[in-house]
């Protein structure tokens, strides 16, 4: 199972802290921990006073002093009033801290994930690239909540330890051991007993609970797989039903869920084993301080009040020292979640160097109005040997020169299409592209963000960049004028519209953005031939200077002025052919 070295955890934590310090929201983020330090430190002071009050109360009871007893009750009410205010303040700081810390971490991950090309390239990053939504959504929430809870708990335990260890050391002087004719004291006797007791419990908790770290990390990965499988069935339910594939999906989901359940059982067994230590250690702690301080009490050096103060101080020191024992399962969970978050963050920051041992296509900005291909070979997915390349070693395309890219397979054409988009850099050669603002790429299935139709049509531009007249004209041009009344209607448009309507609406973006270059990857394959002809006629009429580069056979050959033939072969064969 996964075992993360402590040094690695500290390095990962330090990376996050440095990123937080560089955030423009750092002031708001740092205010809350500072406030927590003040509140917890003040709470420690009043806990000492409460412990001393306990001694005075028991002395009053032992002496049958009613007046002192009544006075101590009034002191108790004042102490509890202050402690209640501190607890409420700490609860507010804790909950607000969770919200703000999650807000920062989620935005940080989103910023890293949605930098140009990274969301696409992450899919080729192995296990880390699977279900990034789970890490950004659920893992980020879980990590921030655990971090705040554990951070506050560790701070409180540390301050309590520093506050009460001195009290316990002084009281240890009153524990005298009598042996025959001699008597002696052990400096810090009760302190050493508390340290020994907590150390034994901490070692046992670490020994038994260490496997929980790897189990938690694996559980989150399998939970994400199960969630992704459920979402896929829900999104493609129509196809599943048409294929009558409900039983197959049920079997697949059951197998996926079985992995979740198997890990859950292992975790349950591990937590039960850890509970033997934590609970047993806790129950024994109720009697331990009385047994340890008994020689001083029965020897007459400690009054009942002093005994209770010593017991209270011992418990505070022991609870502070056994914080690790009580929170080991949470710490294991926190370390596993931190590992998943940092693995994603590190992968995103390193992704441009993914497969750096392979050759990379060199991209540059071509002179205005042209697209240049120089000895380009695009490696096919999963292979550094097989690739797709044009038969001509150098190709220069000019504006209005509509181009069809043909190949032996859909895979080679799609890979070449992604290379033109700059999303598939693995290969050889150079590609000179027009300015990014002059290009628009249309995949086979267009993407529509959830929201009003105007937002879906304007994507990726801001919907406010265009007027209602612009939207109405674009919809009318592509034959979807009946949707003009739905511009403000919010929907999942990729689910409400048929694939044909989606492709037509995606093509309609061309008339809003008016690019100089349009790249199509079977982008009109679901549109009937008659409608395709009408769309292309409108394109020529309105955007005559725009160039279409298409990898699909959905548009008739007569539309194109030039054809680029791709060859699918081994890299060595292409190099040899180019040398002849």
N, C-alpha and C positions, 0 to 999 in steps of 0.2 A: 504494500500500500504506500501511498504518497507520504513522504516524511520531509517536511520543509525545514532546513537548518534555521536556527534562530537568527544567524547573521543575515540570511536572505530575507527573512521577515522584516528585520530592522531596515535593511536597504530599501525594500519596497515601501515601507512606511515613510521613510525619509524622502523618497521620490514624490510621494503624494503630498507630504508637508511642503516641499519646495514648490510644487505646482500650486498649492493653495496660497502660499505667500506671494506668488506672482499674479494671483487672481485680482481683478479690480474689486471683488467683493471681500477681500481679505479683512478689512476693518470690521465688517459685520460678523465675519466668521470668528475673528479673534476676540471680539468683545465678550461673547458668551463663555468661552473657557475661562477668561479672566474673571468674569462674574462668578462662575462656579467655584473658582479657587477661593475667592473672598467668602462666599457663602459657606463652603465646606469647612474652611479654616475657622470661621466664627462658630459654626456648629460644633467643631471639636472642642473649642473653649468652653462652650456651655455643656457639653457632654462631661467634661471634667468636673464642672460645678455640680451637675446632676449626680455624678458618682460620689462626690464629697457630701452632697445633701443626703444621700442614702446612708452614709455612715452616721451623720448627725441624727437622722430619724431613728435608726436602730439603737443608738446610744440612749435616746430619749425613751424608747420603749423599754430598754433594759433597766433604766433608772426609774421607771414609772413616773416620768416628769410630764404631766399633762400640759403645762404651759409651753414647754419646749416642743412637745408634739404638735400643738396647735400652730406655733410659729413656723415649724417646718412645713406644715401643710400650706401655709400662705407662700412660703418660699417656693414650694413645689409648683403652685399655680403660676407664679411669675416666670419660673424657668420653662414650664411647659408652653406658656404663651409665646415666649421668644423662640423656642424650638419649633413650634408650629409655624410661625412666620418663616423661619429658615427653611423648613421642609417644603412649604408652598412655593417659596422663591426658587428652591432647587428644582422642584418639579417643572416650573415654568421655563427655567433655563434649559433643562434637559429636553423637554418636548420641542421648544423653539430651536434648540441646537440641532436636533434630529432633522427638522424640516429644512433648515438653512444648509446643513452639511450635505443632505441628499440633493438639494437643489444645485449646489456647486458641483458635486461629483457627477451627477447626471448630465449637466450641461457640459462639463469637461469631456466626458466620454462621447457625447453627441458631437461636440466640436471635432474631436479626433476622428470619429467614425465617418463624418460627412465632409471631411476634406476631400478635394478633387480625387476621384478614382478609387479611394480607399474602400468604400462600401462594396464595390465590385471585386477588387483584388482580395479582400478578406476571405471570400469564398474559397480561395486556393491556399489558405493558410492552415489546412488540416483541422484538427479537433478544435483549435481556438476559434476558427472561423465559423463554427456551427452554432446557430441560434444566438447571435450577438444580442438580440432583443432581450433574451433572458438575463444576460449579464448586465445590460444597461438598465433594465427595468427592475427586476426582482433582486439581483445580487447587489446592485448599488443601494437599494433601499435597505436590504438586510445588513450590509456592511456598515452603513452610517448609523443605523439604530444600535447595532452591537458595539460600535466604536464609542458612541456617546455613553452608553450604559457601562461598558467595561472601563472606559476612561474615568468616569466619575467614581465608580466603585474603587478603582485602584488608587485614585487621589485620596478618597476618603479613608481607605485602609491605611495608606501611608501616613496621613496626618494623625489618625488615631494612634498608630503605632508610636510616632514621635511624641505624642502628647501623653500617653499613658505609660510608656516604658520607664520614664523617670519616676512616676508615682509608684510603680511596682517595684522598682529597684530600692527605693527608700523603705517601703513597707517590708521588703525582704530582710532588712536588718532586725526586724522584730520576731523573725522566725528562728528560734534558738533550739539547737539539738543537744539534748542531754544524754551523755553516755557515761554511766558510772559516776565518778567524781568529777568529770569534766563536762564542759559545755562549750559549744562553738557555733558560729554562724557562717553561712556561705554567702559572700558578696553577690548580690543579684540573683539569689537562689531561685525566686519565682520567675524571674526573667528567663533564666536558662531553661527552666522547666517548660515555660510557654514556647520557647524557641524549639526545644527538642520535640515537644508534642506536635507542633505545627509542621515541623520538618518531616517527621515520619508520615503524617497524613499527605503532605505535598508530594513526597516521593512516591507513595503508593498511588496517588491520583495520576501522576505523570506516567507511571509504569503501566497502569491499567487503561488509562484513557487516551494514550498517544495514538492508537489506530483510528480514533474517531476523526482525526484531521483528514486523512485520506478518504475515509468513508463519506464524510460530508461533501468533499469536493466531487467525488464520483456521483453521489446522490443528486447534486445540483445539475450535473451534466445529463444524467438520465431523466430527471424531471423535465429538463428543457426539451429533450428528444420526444418525450411523451406529449408534451404540450404542443410541439410543432406538428406532430402527427395528427393530433386532434384538430388543429387549425386547418391543416391541409384537407382533411376529410370534410370539414364544415364548408370550406371555400369551394371545393369541387364536388359537392354533394350531388349535383345534377348528373355529372358524368358517372359517379359511383352508382347511382340508382339506375341509369340507363344501361350500364354494363351488368347490372344485377350483382354488383361486387360487394354487397353489404357483408356477406359472410367472410370474404377474404379480408376486408378491412377490420372486421371484428377480431379475426385471428391475429392480424398484424398488431392491432392496438393491444390485444391481450398479451402478446409476446413482449411488446415494449413496456407495458405496465408491469409485467412479471419482473423485469429487471429493476424497476423502481421498488417493487415490493420486496424483492430479495435484499436489496441494499437497506431498505427500511428495517427489515428483520435483523440484519447484522448490526445496524445502528442501535436498535432497541436492546439487543443483547449486550452491546458495549455500554450503553447507558445504565442498564440494570447492574452490570458488574461495577461500574463507577459509583453507583448509588450505595452499594455495600460499603464503600470507603467513605464517601461524603457523609452519609447519614450516620453510620457507625461512629465516625470521628466526631460528628456533632453531638450525638447523644452522650458519649463518654465525656465530652467537654463540660457537661452540666455538673458532673461530680468531681472532675479533675482538680479544679481550684480549691475545693473544700479539703480534698485529701492532701494536696500540696501544702496548704496553709494550716492544716490541723495541728502540727507540732507547736506553732506559735500560739494558737488559741487555747489549746489544752494546757500549755505551759504557763499561761497567764500573761504572756507579753502582749497579746492582741485582745482588745475588747470585742464585743459582738459587732459594734459599729465599724471598728478597724478591720475586722474579718470581712465584713460585707464590702468595704471599700477595696480591700485586697482582691476579693473575688471579682468585683466589678472591673477593676483594673486588669486582672488576669484575663478575664473574658474579652475585654476590648483588645488587649495585645494579641491574644490567641486568635480572635476573629480576624484581626488585621493580618496576622501571619498566615492564616489558613484561607485567605481570600483566594489564593491560587487553587486550593482544593475545591472550594464551593463553586468556583466558576470555570473549572477545567473544561466541561463540555461546551460552554459558551466560547471559551478561548479557542477550542478546537474548531468550532463552527466559524468563528471570526477569521482564523488563519486560513481556513479553506476558502472562504468567500473572498478574502483579500487576494489570495493566489489567483482566483478566477478573474477578478477585476484587473489585477496587474498584468496577467497574461494577455488579456485583451488589449489593454492600453499599450503594452510594450509591442505587441504584434502590429498594432495600428501605426505606431511611430516608426517601426522598422520595415513596414510593408513595401516601401519603394525598393528595398534591397532584397526582397524575396527572390529566391532562386538566383542570387547574384553570380553564382558560378556559371550561369548560362549567358549566351550572347544576348544583347539587348538591341532592339531597333532604335535608331537615333532619330528623334523627332525635332524638327525645326520649323520656323515660320517661313513659308515660301513667299516669293514676290507676289504682290497684289494680283489677284485674278487668276491664280494658277494653283495646281496641286501636282506635286512631283514625287514619283516613286523611283528609287535608285537601288537596284539589286535587292529588292525586298523579299525576305523569306519569313513567313509567320509560322513559328512552331505550333504544331497542333497540341491541344490539351493532353497532358499526361505523357508527352513525348518530347525529348530534346533532339530527336533524329528526324522524325516525319514532319513535313512542313508543307505549306501551300505558298506558291509564288507565281507571279505573272510570267508568261513565256518571254516577254520582252524585259531586258535588264533595266532599261530606263524608259519611263513613261512620264510625259508632261501633259496634264489636262488643262484646258483653257475654259474660261467662262462660257456658259451656254452650250457647252459640248457634252450633251447628256451621254452618260456612260453606263453600260451594262457589264457587270462582273459575272462571268460564268465559271463554274468549277465542277470537278468530278463528284463532289459531295456537298451536302448542306453544311457539314461541319467545317470544311475548308472555307466556304464562302462566309459563314458566320464569323469564323476566327479572323478572316481578313477584314471583315466589316469592323470588328472590335479593334483591330490594329489601326484602321483608319481613324477610329474615334480616340485613339491613344490609350485605350483601356487594356490592350493586349501587347505589352512591350517585348515579349520574349520572341526572339528571332534574330535576323541579321538585316543589314541594309539601312537605308535612310528614307524617311518620309517627310516631305515638305508640305505642311498643311496651311490653308488659309487662316487668317485670324479666327480665334474661337468664336467671337461675336458674329462672324459671317456664316457660321455653320449651324445646321439643325439636323440631328440624328433621330430617325423614327424607327424604333424596333417593331417586330412583328406584333407584339401586344403592347400598346401604349400604356403609359402610367398616368393615372388620374388621382391626385390627392383627394381625400375626403373633404367635402365642402361644397360651396355653391358652384354651379356650372361655370360661371365666369372664371372662377379660380382654376377649375380643371382645364378650361380652354386656354387660359393665359400661361399656364405652367411651362417653364419655370419662372417666367416673369411675374411681377406683381400685378394682381388683377386691376389695380387702380391705374396702371399704365395705359389702359385702353378705355374708350367710351362705350356706351351701350350701342352706339351706331357701328363701331368697329366690330363688336361681337355679332350684331345682327347681320352685318355684311358678310362676315366669315361664315356664319352658319348658313346663310342663304346661298353663298357660293358653292358650298359642298352639299347642298340639298337637305340640310337639317334645320331649315327655317322654323319648323314646328317646335323646336326646342328654345327658340328665342324668348318665349314667355317664362322659361324655367331658369333664367340666369341667376336668380337669387335662391333657387331651390338647392338645399344641401343634401347630398346623397353620396353613396358609394357608387360612383358612375361606372366603374369597371364591373360592377355586379348588376346594375340596373340595365345597362345597354348591352345589346348583342355584340359579338366580336366584330361583325360587319360595321355596326354603328360606331364602335370604339375606334376602328381603323379610320373611318371617315372623319370622325371628330378629331383624331390625332392629325390627320392630313390637313384639317382646317386650321391647325396652329400655324401652318406655313403662311396663311394669308394674314395672320396677325403679326407674326414675327418678321415677315418678309426677309428671310435670309438670302445670301448670295449662293450658298451651296446647301443642297439637301441630300442626305444619305438615307437610303431606304434599304431595309432588310426584310424583304417579303412583306412590306408594310401594308399592302393592299390585297393580300392573298385571299381574304375572306369577302372581298367586295366583288359583286357581279361585274362581268366584262363591260356591260353597257354603262354602268355607273363609273367604272374606272376610266373609261374613255371620256366621260363628261368631266370628271375631276382633272384629268390631264389637259383637256381643252381649256378649262378655266385657269389652270396653272400657266399654260403658255400665254393666254390672253392677258393675265394680270401680272405675271412675273416672268416675262420673256427673257430677262437677263440672268435669271437664276439657273443654276446647273443642278441636275439630278444625277446622282451616282447610286445605282441600284444593284443589289446582289440577288434579287428575286426574279423569278420568271413570271411574276404576276402582271408585268407590263409588257406589252407586245414589242418585239424586236424593232418594228418600224419606228418606234418613238426615239430610239437611241441612234446617235451618230457614230458611236465607237463602242467596241466590245473588247474587254480585257479577259483573256483566258487564263484561268488558274490551273496549275498542275499540282497534283497531290503526289508527292514522292519522298524518297529519303533525301536528306540534305546533301549527302555526298553526290548523289546523282544530279541534283540541280547544279551544284558547283562545277561538276565535270562538264555538264552541258553548256554552262556559261563560258567555260574555258575554250570550247571548240570554235 
